[in-house]
Amino acid sequence: PYAAAGACAAITLGTALCAGFLLIRHKIKGDGITKAEMAASPAPRPYKQNLKTLALIAVPVVMGALVTSIAGMVDLVTVHRRLMDAVRTDPAGLIGQYGDYLPPGTAITELPNFLYGVYKGYVFSFFSLIPTITAMLGVSALPAVAAMWTRKDKTPLKVNVESVVRVTAIISLPAGAVMSVLAGPILSMMYRGSPGEAAVSMPLLSVMAVSGAFAGMSIPITNMLQGIGKQKLPVRNMIIGAAVKLAVNFFLVADPEINIKGAAFGSLGCYIVIFLLNFYDLCKYSGFVPNILKTVLKPAAAALLCAAASWAAYKSAQRVIDGSIIPLCLGICAAGIVYVIVLILLRTITREDVLMLPKGEKFVKTLEKLHCIS
């Protein structure tokens, strides 16, 4: 309990220090608005009108930011209860599946707590890695998309949207694929002191890694929908995804043969639905369809090939090298090398993609001379 409290206290202290820094910086540097700009500004709108506008925009935007948390919210109210139903249905079957992994003396009634703890504590931390990275792309794309939409610059908007979707896919899909095929080695390395929990987590992470890829691709599209004034649509799509998650959890988690794996399948269905609906709405309301081959299919093909390379390299290295760390590192390195080569051969990366990255303008000329980008 003290370790858990310490972790929460660290987050609280870190957030408080960040807020304090921003307040002090604002006091010293201000907001960048000059007195002349303030004097030339139009008269403010009435307070009630501002409040209404903020509510109409802010509430959907804030709710849209909960996309990666929606599965966890549904799990919180369904998984433990349905696991208890599974225990009542077939306690012997569940003991047969997990008896070797339970701590000595654990009663069958504690099995739902054990499985849910493994699912949330061991698997969700990996699942959230991909969306955390791609969220930055969505935040950076939002102002540009909003400006182009306001000016009705359709051609630059199409190029920008395609670039964001493509870069998101280039990051999300290989990360999810490699994490899925190497779930066992990754968990064994990270949780050496808990081999039982790592073994239970392996099939869950194999599914949740793919869910993380779709969640990661959903977030920037959510931000772009907000940029074109459709901030309510991601909220609707998130509710539909949550309904899918709720239904899958309800039926599969209570099945003794599937049990906790049903929660992972529910998350996968949830984020696939959210991604597809967000992508459809982006195409419908932006007025154009991004090039599916360049934005999704080519990165997906490269991701599958790099995942296969990582698995082959890991299994080959495991035959001649003791332990799991070095084979795992070799598998990840093989995945990275194969992925880059396939991206270049398929001419997947464009000039605009590189310019989106920090200091991207410094790399564009070099990559163009090497004919690595289109």
N, C-alpha and C positions, 0 to 999 in steps of 0.2 A: 504493500500500500504506500509506503514512503517513497519507493522508486517511482511509482505512478504519479504521486503528488509532485515529486521533484520534476518530472518531465512536463507536467502541466504548468508548474511554476516557472520553468524555463521559458516556455512559450509566452506566458503572460508577461514576464519581465522583458523578453526580447521585443514584444509588440509595444510595450510601454516605452521602452527606450527609443524605438523607431518613431513613435508618435511625438515624443519629446524633442527629438532631433528635428522633425519637420516643423514643429511649432517654433523652435528657436530660429531655424533657417528662415521661416516666414517673417519673423520679427526683424531679422537682420537685413534680408534682401527684399522683402516685400513680395508682391504678386506680379510685378513687371508692368503694371498699369501706371502710366504717367498721369500727372495732374492735367495736362492738356487733353489727353484721351478721355479722362474722366469728365472734363468740362464739356467736351464735344459729344459725349454719349447721349443717346436718346433718353427720354423720360422713362423711369421704371414702370413696369406694369403693376396693376393692383396686386396686393398681397394674395388675395384669394385666387386670382388667375395664375400667379406663379406657383402656388401650392398645388393647384389642380394639374398644371403642366408637369410639375415635378412628379406627382403621383402617377400620372399616365405614362411617363417615360421611365422613372426610376424603379417603380415596383416590378414591371416586367423584366427590366435589365437585371435587377438583383436576383429575381427568381431564376432567370436564365443562367446566372452564374452558379446555380446549385446543380447543374447537370451532372457533375461527377459525384455528387452526394446523394442523388435520388435513389440509386440502388441500395445504398447503405440505409437510407431511411425506411425503405420497404422491408429490407432484411430485419431491421430492428423490431418490427411489429409482427413478423411472420415466421422467421426461420426457427426460433427456439420453440414456439408452439407446435409447429408442424414436425419438428424433430421429436418432440415428446409424443406426438401421435404415432410416429414411426416406431418409437421404442415400445409403446403399448401394443402395436400391431405385431411386431416380430423381434422381441428382445434377443432371442438366441441368434438370429441372423445377423444382427448388428454387432453382437459380441464376437461372432465369428469373423466379421470384417475388421473390427478395431480392437479386439481384446488384447492383441500383442502390443498395441501402441499406448494403451491406457496406463497411467501410473498405478503401481501396486495398491490394492485395496479400494480402488475406485468403484463405486456402486453404479449399476446400470442407469440409475436415475440421473447420474452426473454426466452421462455420455453427451446429451445435447449441449451442456456447457462446454465440454471439452471440444466438440466439433465446431461449435460456433466461435470459440476462442481461437482455434487454429485458423479458421476461415478469415476472421477479422484481423487477428494479430499477425499472422504469417503471410497471408496472401494479399490483403488489401494494400499493404505498403508498396508492393511491387506494381500492383494494378494502377496506382495513382501516379507513378513516375511519368508515364507517357503523357497523360493530359496536362500535367504540371508544366512540361516542356512546351507543348504546342499552344498552351494558353497565351504564352508571350507573343506568338505569331498573330493570334486574333486581336490582342490588345493593340499591337503595332499597326495592324491593317485597318482598324476601325476608323481613325480620323481620315485616312486617305480615301477609303471607300465612301464615307459620308460626304466628303468634299466633292468627289467626282460625281456622285449621285445628285447632289444639289445643283452642280453646274451642267448636268445632263451630258457629261463626257462619256458616251457609251463605249467607245473604243478603248480608251485608257482604263475604264472600269473593268471591261472584260479581261484585259491583260492582267490587271492587278488581282482580280478574283481568281483567275486561272492559276496565277503564280502562287497565291496563298494556299489554294487547295492542293497544288502539286507539291509544294514544299512540306505541307502538313503530312501528305501521304508518304513522302520520301523519308520523313522522320518516324511517323507512327507505324507504318506497316512492317518495316524490317525489325523494329524494336519489339513489336508484338510477336512476330513470327519466330525470331530467335529466342526470345524469352519463353515462348510456348514449347519449342522442341528441346530446350535445355533447362526446363523447369526443375527436373530432378537434380542435376549437378549444381545449379545455382542455389537451391534450397539446402542441399547437403553442405555446401561451402559456408553459407551464411549462418546456418544453425547446426553446427557440429555437436553442440551439447544437447540437442533435442532431436535425435534421429527419428523418434516415433512421430513427432509433430511434423517434421520435414517430409516423412513418407506419406502422411495423410494429406499434406498440402500439395504434393506434386500434381495429381490430376486436376486439382482445383486451379492451380496457377497456369496449367496448360490451357485451360479455357479462359481464365480471367485475363491472361496476357492478350488474347485476341480481343476480348472486350475492351481492354485498355486502348488498343489501336483504334477501334471505332469511336470510343469516347474522345480520344485525342483528336480525331478528325472532325468530330461534331462541334468542338468548342470554337475554332476559328469561323466556321460557317455560322454559328450562332451570333458571333460578333458582327459578321458581315450583314446578316439579316437585320441586326440592330442599326447598322450603318445606313441601310436604305429605308429606315423607318418602319420596319416590320418586327418590332421588338416583342410583340405578343405571340407571334407564331412559334418561336422556340419554346415558350412556356407551354403552349398547347401540345407541341410535339413531345415535350418532356413528360407531360401528364399521360399521354398515350403510351409512351415507353414505360412509365411507372405502372400502368395498368397491365401491360404485357408481363412485366417483372412480377407483379402481384399474382397473376394467374399461374405463371410457371412455378413460382415458389409454392403456391398453395397445393398444386397437384403433384409436383415432383419431389419436394422435400419430404413429404409424408410417406413417400414410397420407400420402404426399408432397403430396397436394392439400390436406390439412387441417393437417398438422404441428402447430405450436405452438398453433394455435387449438383443437386437441383438448383441451389442458390447461384452457383456459378453459371449454369445454363440460363437461368433467369436474367442475370446481368448481361450475358451475351445477347439474348433476344432484345432486351431493353435498349442497348446501345446501338444495335444494328437498326432497329426501328427508328430511333432518334436521328441517326445519321442519314438514313434514306429519306425521311420526311423533311429534315432540314435541307438536304441537297435538292430535293424536289421543289421546295418553296423558294430556294435561292434561284433556281432556274426559272421558275414561274414568274416571280416578281421582279427579277433583275432584267428580264426581257431577252435573255440569251442563255444558251446551254454551253457550259464549259466543255472543252474537248476531252471527252471521257478517256480516250486512248492515252493522251499525253498526261492528264492529271491524275488518273487513278490506275488504269490497267498496266501501264509500263512500270510504275513503282511497285504494283502488286506482283508482277512477274519477277522483278528483281528481288523483291522480298522473299518470295518462295524459293528462288535459286540460292540466295544467301543463307536461308534457314537450312536447306538441304546440305549446303557446304559446311555449315557449322556442325551439324549432326554427324556428317561423315568424318570431319576432322577430329571431332571429340572422340568418337568410337575408335578411330584408327590410333589416336594417341594413347587412348586408355589401354590398348593391348600391349603397349611397350613401355609405358610410364606408370609407375605406382602413384596412387593418390588420385585426387580429382581436380585439384587446383590448376596444375599445369595443363592437363587435357582441356579443361574448361576455357582457360585463357587462349589456348591454341584454336579451339572451336570458335571463340568470339573473334579472334584475329582473322581467321579464314572467312568468316561471315562478312567482316568489314571489307576485306580485299575483293572478294567476289562481288559484293554489292556495288562497290565503286566501279569496277570493271564493267559490270552489266549496265549500270546507269550510263556510262560513257558510250558503250556500244549501241545502246538503244536511243542515244541522243535525247535523254530524258530531261536533263537540266538545261534551263535557258538563261540568257543574260539577265533577265528580270529576276529570276530566282536568286542569283548570286548577289545582285544589288540589294536584295532584301536583307541580307545577312550583315552583321557588324563588319565595317571596313570592306564591304563587298566590292566597292569600286577599285580597290587595290588588286583584287584577284581576277577581275573580269578580263583585262587585256592578256594576262598570262594564260588563262584558260582558253581564250579565243585563239591564241597562237598555237596552243597544243590541240586545238579542235576538240576540246572536251565538252563544250557547251554549244547549243544551237541558238 
